[in-house]
Amino acid sequence: MKLLITGGAGFIGSAVIRHLLTETDNQVLNLDKLTYAGNIESLASVSDNPRYHFVRGDICDRDMVSSLFVKFQPDVVMHLAAESHVDRSIEGPAEFIQTNIVGTSVLLEVARSYWSNLPAGRKANFRFHHISTDEVYGSLSADGLFTEETPYDPSSPYSASKASSDHLVRAWHRTYGFPVLVTNCSNNYGPYQFPEKLIPLIILNALDGKPLPVYGDGRQIRDWLHVEDHARALYRVVTEGRVGGTYNIGGHNEKTNIEVVHAVCDLLDEFRPDRPDGIASYRDLITFVADRPGHDQRYAIDASRIQAELGWVPEETFESGLRKTVQWYLDNSVWCRHVQDGSYQRQRLGIIECP
């Protein structure tokens, strides 16, 4: 197959492309704007593959996107391009609306026009896979799980923009018969993640002897999914999933944020016992800070549908995946240094100054 991947230089997108080029014989076209979180160094291991092609561009540019469809002739679109950080959406929601909503609408219309003119066989096999988040569901109480039927209740500009794009994709299916698939995933972690996210932020701050910021009391609960498990799940869905179907993808790993931070610190104590001066454990650097506005208390995914219908289950436990992740960051200091080009230096984002 020929797969057009949007946002393929991002954290999840690059994991999908590495999987496609190492585990399948498919051709890949990566369309990425290369904003602050996009990094082509994340694809260095596959960039010389003759089945890989890269185009720098914006999904909001309809003419450019249309020309790519004509030239590349994709069989599948996997749409991962998105602004994705909650704190950044609090500081500047307009970019999230533009990329996540307007960009998705442009991509849908270009893809629908292309699909409608395909020969019958290729038209029947074409798929548009929209990759989304569990944050569209809002916050859970202490009990229960998000299912594919959970009503949407987004809390942040980011999650609202993703909810909007999910609704657009489903509307294109119901209105035009456009062959879509939607997946909603839990918190991803693993190699090549931009260091504004919790786990790489804690690792890099700890190594520098800087405070480890934990929002509120750190009791917010998230379900953690290793990014390589996620990549395997996404390929399973796009090749075997039901047209029009939605699949929740989770790691079966509910942890409070403070548990995650403690686990990272303990691994660093094991791997890097030569700590910064004055601390007996990296846990000594933990600093509780004011909570994020509208911070959801708990996310947890019911991933039984994808297991029952497609036979996917995660291969990594949180313990095995986190150990690999911490080791990866220790072994890849050059990547960490290069990805921080000055636009983000692990400072706090998403703070609202009240009048």
VENPE-V467740 format. One record per helix or strand of 2 or more residues. SS is the DSSP state (H for helix, E for strand). FROM is the first residue (numbers start at 1). TO is the last residue. Records with the same first field share a line. If there is no record, write none. Layout:
SS = FROM-TO  FROM-TO
This chain:
E = 2-6  27-32  52-56  76-79  127-133  180-185  187-189  212-215  221-226  246-249  254-256  286-289
H = 11-23  40-43  62-72  86-91  93-116  120-125  134-137  157-176  198-207  227-240  257-271  282-285  304-310  318-331  333-339
